[in-house]
Amino acid sequence: MIVVRCLGHIGTSVGKKEVVFPDEKIEASDIVERLRVQSGSQDPGFSRYNTVVMVEDGEAFVPAGTSKMVEDGAHVVLIPFSHGG
């Protein structure tokens, strides 16, 4: 299970501030893409190009720039570039 916290307009677009994925392993860019689909919008305002992913170990990255796997038990935070703080 992977717990994803959605900040700013990502949470608004998805309709939840926290989403749980039952996967044991998933690529960070797939998390963003699944949430885009879950939003039900053609353009939910976030993508793997304008979202910072922070994994509980403190590593932060843009999923379009790296293929980071997120493991079972991880807590992840998605932060849109336009987030105010």
SVG drawing of the C-alpha trace seen along z (x, -y; Angstrom):
<svg xmlns="http://www.w3.org/2000/svg" viewBox="-15 -31 31 36">
<polyline fill="none" stroke="black" stroke-width="0.4" points="0.0,0.0 1.3,-3.5 -0.3,-6.6 -0.3,-9.7 -1.1,-13.1 -2.3,-15.6 -1.6,-19.3 -3.2,-22.4 -5.2,-22.1 -4.2,-18.5 -6.3,-17.5 -9.1,-19.7 -9.0,-18.1 -8.9,-14.6 -11.6,-15.3 -9.4,-13.9 -6.5,-15.2 -5.2,-11.6 -5.3,-8.6 -4.2,-5.1 -2.8,-2.8 -2.9,0.9 0.2,1.5 3.4,2.9 5.5,0.9 4.7,-1.8 6.6,-4.4 6.1,-7.9 5.0,-9.1 2.3,-6.4 0.9,-7.8 0.5,-11.2 -1.1,-9.7 -3.6,-7.6 -4.6,-10.7 -5.1,-12.6 -7.5,-9.9 -9.2,-9.8 -9.9,-13.6 -12.2,-12.9 -11.0,-16.0 -9.2,-16.3 -6.9,-18.9 -6.9,-18.7 -4.1,-21.3 -1.3,-19.0 0.9,-16.5 4.2,-14.7 5.9,-17.8 4.6,-20.4 4.3,-18.3 7.0,-17.8 6.9,-14.3 8.4,-14.1 9.0,-10.6 9.1,-10.2 12.9,-9.8 13.0,-13.5 13.9,-13.0 12.0,-15.4 11.9,-15.2 9.8,-15.9 8.5,-12.5 9.1,-13.5 12.8,-13.8 13.4,-10.5 11.9,-7.0 11.8,-6.6 10.0,-3.5 7.9,-4.0 7.8,-1.0 5.1,0.6 4.6,-1.3 5.8,-4.6 4.2,-8.0 4.3,-10.4 3.4,-14.0 2.4,-15.6 3.1,-19.3 2.0,-21.4 4.5,-24.0 1.9,-26.7 1.4,-25.7 1.6,-28.7 3.3,-27.2"/>
</svg>
